[in-house]
């Protein structure tokens, strides 16, 4: 409960600061709608002439894109404001002050800030998912089932991003690596079966992009299996545990700005 109260305090102060610029939020909402329209327009090119993308009909592919939009909105609201600052803390020596606080340092670094600008993307993504599943006649309960692999995917993405940020303790300028991760995650806007076999293997077993978008989309559509849902949960637990262990290992080599 202590951490819940601290999280509420963190996010309340962040949102108060963000709301000083309300016009920016309106512009962000418009930008999210335009990005979604642009993404759907790009996706429609694969369906001209009655085609499909990797065996996925149009409305099913829209669900994948909707999940990707949710993931992107989550990244913009939570991951970008926090994890990109790890590098800055190491560069400026302010990580010392974080480590001295009477709270878990990984929790502080991961949740200290929240941004409003990703919320329109999250809302837009869920709207696309709801529209396409209802159009297909999928029972609404599937929307609840789909939240399990979606949450697992978000934890996987967070853990990978945090571990990359942790590398800044050894390699201070690590921004380029996070850009590579973002570029790979971009591939999740399309169903995994749309890619060649080698890309599928890479995006499933090396960087599990498939568990970020395609697996949750299949569950939303009622096509998912318990095996992949459980596997996604296990992968999320594994990646999160690795991020915790890697952070503690890295701190052994952090000499601080004053030592």
N, C-alpha and C positions, 0 to 999 in steps of 0.2 A: 504493500500500500504506500510505502514511502516513495517508491519510484513512480507510482501512478500520480501522486500529488506533485512530485517534482516535474513530471512530464506535462501535467496540466499547467503548471506555472510557466515552464519553458514556452509552451505553445501559446499561452495567453499573452505573454509579453511580446512574442514574435508577431502574432496576429495584430496586436495593438499598434506595433510599429508599422506593419504592412498597410493597415487601414488608413494611415496618414496620406496615402497616395491612391485614393479610390478610383481615380480615372485610369490608373495603370491596370487595375483589376478588370475594368470594362474592356480595355484594349486587349488584355490577355484572353478574355472570353471570346471576343471577336476573332482573335488570332487562332484560337483553338478550333473554332467553327470553320475557319478558312483552311486550316491544316487538314481537318477531317474531310472537308469537301475535296481538297486537292488529293488526299490519299485515296479516296473513293474513286475519283476521276482516273487516277493512275491505275487502280485495280480494275476498272471497267475495260481497259484496253485488252486485258487477257480474256474477256468474255464476249468480244465482238464476234459475230458470226456463229453464235451458239457454242463457243468453246468453254472450257473450264480450266481451272488452275490446280494441277496435281490431283485431279479427281474430286475437287471440292466445288459444288454448285455456288452460284453467286452469293446467296444469302448466308451460306455456311462460311464462305471466305470473308464476308463482312463481319461475322462474329470474331474471326481471328484478328481482323483489323481493329475491331472494337476492344478486344483484350489488349492488343498492342498499345492502343491509345490510353487505356487505363494504366498500363505499366509505365508509359512515357509520362503521364501526368503525375504518377507517384514519384518518379525519379525527379521531376521538376519541383515537386512540393517538399520532398523529404531528403532525397539522396544528394541532389546538387547543392542545396544550401548548407549541408553538414559535411559530407565526406570530402568535397573539394577543399574544405578548409583545413583538413589534416595537414596537407602540404604546407599551407601558410603558417600553421602553428609550429611546424618543425623549422621552417625557414626563419621565422621571427623570434623563435625561442619561447613563444607563449604556451607551448605544450607543457612547460614546467608548471605553470599555474593550474592547468587542467589536472595534472597528476597529483597536485597537492590538495585538491578538493576532496572532501569526505564523501565521495560518490564514485561509482565505477566509471573509470575513464572512457571505456568504450561506449557505455550508455550516454555519457555526456557528449562525446564527439558525434554520436549518431543521431541524437534527438534534440540537441540544443536549439535548433532553429526549424521553423516550418514556413513555407511560402504559400501564399494564396494563388500564385500564378499557375500552378498545376491543377488546381481544383476544377476549372472548366474542362480540362482534358479528361479528367476522371469521370465527370458527369457525362460528357459527350460519349466516351467509350462505353459506359454502362447503358446509355440510351441506344447506341447502335446494337449492343448485345440484346437488349430487351426487344427492340423492334424486330430484329431478324429471327429471334427464337419464337416470338409470338406469331410472326408471319408463317413460320414453318409448323406451327401448332405444337410446339414443344411445351410440356407442362411447366408452369412457373416454378415448381419445386426444383427443377434442374438448375435454376439460377442460384439457389442456395447450395446445391451440391457443387456447382462450379466454383464457388468461393474457396473451397478447400484447396484444389490445385492452384488456383490463382494466388492465394496467400503463400503457398509453398514456393511458387515462382518468384514472388516478390522477396521472400527471404533469401532465396538463392542469389538473386541479383544483388541484393544488399551485401551479402557475404562476400561475393566476388569483388564488388566495388571497394568494400572496406579493406580487404586484403591487398588490393592494388594500392590503396591510399597508405597502407602500413609500410609499403616498400619505400616510402619517402624517408624513412628513418635511415636507410642506407643510400638511397638515390634521391636526392632532394627534388630534382626536377622530374616528376613522374607524370605530369599532365598528359603527355602523348600516349601513355599506356591506357589511361582512362578513355581517351578518344578512340582507341582501338576497340575497347570493350563496347563503347556506344555504337560503333560502326557494325560490330558483329551482332549486337542486339537488334539493330535496324532490320536485319534479315528476318526477324520474327513477325514482321508485318504481313508476311505471306505464309500459307501453310507449309509445313516442313516437307511434305511430299512433292512440292513444286520444285525442289532442288535436286541436283544429281546425287547419286548415292554417296559419294565421298563427302559432299557438303552435309548431307543428312547425318552421317556418322559423326562428323566434327561438331555439328550443332546439337547433337544429342548426348554424346559421351565425353567430349572435350570441354566445350562451353555449352552447357545444356539449355540452349535457346528454346528448344522444342518444349521444355517444361515451363517456359515463361508465357507462351502464347498458344501453341497448337494443342497441348494437352488440356489446359483449361477450356479452350474453345470446344474440344470434343466432348467434355463433360457438360458444358452448357447445352450442347446440341443433343445430349442423350446418347452419344456415340462412344463415350469414354468407357474404360474398363477399370475395375477396382485395382488391378495390378499396377497400372500407370499412376493412379491416384496415390496408392500406398508408396510406390517408388518415388513419386515426387515429394511426399512428406519425408521419407527417409533421406532423400538427397538434401532437402532443406535443413534437416537436423544435422546431417553430416557437414554441409558447407558452413552452417552457423557455428558448429563446434570447432571447425578448422579455423574460422575467423577469430574466435576467442583464443585458441591456442597460439595462433600465429601472432596475434597482438601481444600476448604475454611474452612470447619468445623474443619479439622485436624489442620490447622495452628493456631487455637485458643489455641491448647494444646502444640504447639511447643514453648519451652522456650528459644531456641537458645543456642549456645555453650558458650556464654559469660554472661548469666544471671543466 
